[in-house]
Amino acid sequence: MVALATNTFASGNHLGGHDLETIGKPGVSSKVTRTIQVDMTDAMRFTPTNISARQGETVRFVVKTSRALTHDFVLGTAKDLKAHYELMKKNPEMEHEDANMLTVKPGETSEMLWQFTKAGSVDFACLHPGHFDAGMKGSIAISPKTRNLKLASK
């Protein structure tokens, strides 16, 4: 399943508001430069926890839940993830889909294509009540594009 942008929210009152411009944008399969496998465990951890990417790079995230609990893989700023988590704690029945989010049921695997448009960092977390507080989060360091500089000849 590839994450697609949608404004459909099945229940609860989630109005979006994610600052996608800051964290990048949904990727296009023809632009994928590499695949990163992410495992989500019932120990409330992601493997890997720290990921590196390059500005402009499109990554295919293959995300699996290898145990008994459903988990989320949500990209965002630390501030947005914390705010979204607080909303999820108040409305645990809330279901929604965002371009920067996957919900993966036990034993299943999903995919997200994501292009990192700006250098800096993007965080990721599981926003199921209790999971974020237990430390189920990680980060992606995005290095700036390198420019091909021509040396002046003398």
C-alpha positions as CSV (number, residue, x, y, z in Angstrom):
1,M,0.0,0.0,0.0
2,V,1.5,3.3,-1.0
3,A,0.4,6.3,1.1
4,L,-1.6,8.8,-0.9
5,A,-2.7,12.3,0.0
6,T,-6.3,12.4,1.0
7,N,-8.6,14.7,3.0
8,T,-10.9,11.9,4.2
9,F,-11.2,11.5,8.0
10,A,-13.4,8.6,9.0
11,S,-14.1,9.5,12.6
12,G,-13.0,12.0,15.2
13,N,-12.2,15.6,14.3
14,H,-8.9,15.6,12.6
15,L,-8.5,18.6,10.3
16,G,-5.0,18.0,9.1
17,G,-2.8,21.1,9.5
18,H,0.4,19.3,9.1
19,D,3.2,21.5,7.8
20,L,4.1,19.1,4.9
21,E,6.2,21.9,3.2
22,T,8.6,21.7,6.1
23,I,9.0,17.9,6.0
24,G,8.8,17.3,2.3
25,K,6.1,15.8,0.1
26,P,4.8,12.5,-1.2
27,G,7.2,10.9,-3.6
28,V,6.9,9.6,-7.1
29,S,7.9,6.0,-7.7
30,S,10.0,6.8,-10.7
31,K,12.2,9.1,-8.5
32,V,12.9,6.6,-5.7
33,T,16.7,6.4,-5.1
34,R,16.6,3.8,-2.3
35,T,14.5,1.7,0.0
36,I,14.6,1.8,3.8
37,Q,13.2,-1.0,5.8
38,V,11.6,0.1,9.1
39,D,10.4,-2.4,11.7
40,M,7.9,-1.4,14.5
41,T,8.0,-3.5,17.6
42,D,5.8,-4.0,20.6
43,A,8.8,-2.9,22.7
44,M,7.7,0.6,21.4
45,R,10.7,1.0,19.2
46,F,11.5,1.6,15.6
47,T,14.4,-0.1,13.9
48,P,16.2,1.9,12.7
49,T,15.6,4.9,15.0
50,N,18.0,7.3,13.2
51,I,17.9,7.6,9.4
52,S,19.9,9.7,7.0
53,A,18.7,11.2,3.7
54,R,19.7,13.9,1.2
55,Q,17.8,17.0,0.3
56,G,15.8,16.2,-2.9
57,E,16.0,12.4,-2.4
58,T,12.9,10.2,-2.7
59,V,12.9,7.3,-0.3
60,R,10.6,4.2,-0.4
61,F,9.9,3.3,3.3
62,V,8.9,-0.3,3.7
63,V,7.3,-0.4,7.1
64,K,6.3,-3.5,9.0
65,T,4.8,-4.5,12.3
66,S,6.4,-7.7,13.4
67,R,4.4,-8.4,16.6
68,A,0.9,-8.2,18.1
69,L,0.1,-4.5,18.1
70,T,-0.9,-2.0,15.4
71,H,1.5,0.9,15.0
72,D,1.8,4.2,13.1
73,F,4.7,5.6,11.1
74,V,4.1,9.3,10.9
75,L,6.5,11.9,9.5
76,G,6.5,15.4,10.9
77,T,8.1,18.1,13.0
78,A,8.6,17.4,16.6
79,K,6.0,20.0,17.4
80,D,3.4,18.7,15.0
81,L,3.9,15.1,16.1
82,K,3.4,16.1,19.8
83,A,0.3,18.1,19.0
84,H,-1.1,15.3,16.9
85,Y,-0.4,12.8,19.7
86,E,-2.2,14.9,22.2
87,L,-5.2,14.9,19.9
88,M,-5.0,11.1,19.5
89,K,-5.0,10.7,23.3
90,K,-8.2,12.6,23.6
91,N,-9.8,10.8,20.6
92,P,-8.3,7.3,20.4
93,E,-11.1,6.2,18.1
94,M,-10.1,8.8,15.5
95,E,-9.2,7.3,12.1
96,H,-7.7,9.2,9.3
97,E,-5.2,9.1,6.5
98,D,-2.6,11.6,5.7
99,A,0.1,11.6,3.0
100,N,2.8,11.5,5.8
101,M,1.3,8.6,7.7
102,L,1.0,4.8,7.6
103,T,-1.0,2.7,10.0
104,V,0.3,-0.9,10.0
105,K,-1.6,-3.8,11.5
106,P,0.2,-6.8,13.2
107,G,2.2,-8.9,10.7
108,E,1.5,-6.5,7.8
109,T,3.8,-4.3,5.7
110,S,3.0,-1.0,4.1
111,E,5.0,1.4,1.9
112,M,5.4,5.2,1.8
113,L,7.2,7.2,-0.9
114,W,8.6,10.4,0.5
115,Q,10.7,13.2,-1.0
116,F,12.8,15.3,1.4
117,T,12.7,18.7,-0.1
118,K,14.6,20.7,2.6
119,A,17.8,20.1,4.5
120,G,17.5,19.7,8.3
121,S,15.6,17.1,10.2
122,V,12.2,15.3,10.1
123,D,10.9,13.3,13.0
124,F,8.8,10.2,12.9
125,A,6.7,8.6,15.6
126,C,3.9,6.2,16.5
127,L,0.9,8.2,17.6
128,H,-1.2,5.4,19.2
129,P,-2.0,6.4,22.8
130,G,0.8,5.3,25.0
131,H,3.3,4.5,22.2
132,F,4.7,8.0,21.8
133,D,5.1,8.4,25.5
134,A,6.9,5.1,25.7
135,G,9.5,6.4,23.3
136,M,8.3,5.2,20.0
137,K,9.9,7.9,17.9
138,G,12.9,8.5,15.7
139,S,14.5,11.1,13.4
140,I,15.8,11.6,9.8
141,A,18.8,13.8,9.2
142,I,18.5,15.4,5.8
143,S,21.8,16.7,4.4
144,P,21.8,19.6,2.0
145,K,22.2,19.1,-1.7
146,T,25.8,19.3,-2.9
147,R,26.5,21.5,-5.8
148,N,29.0,20.8,-8.5
149,L,31.4,23.6,-8.3
150,K,33.7,24.2,-11.1
151,L,37.2,25.3,-10.2
152,A,38.3,28.5,-11.9
153,S,41.3,27.8,-14.1
154,K,44.2,30.1,-14.1
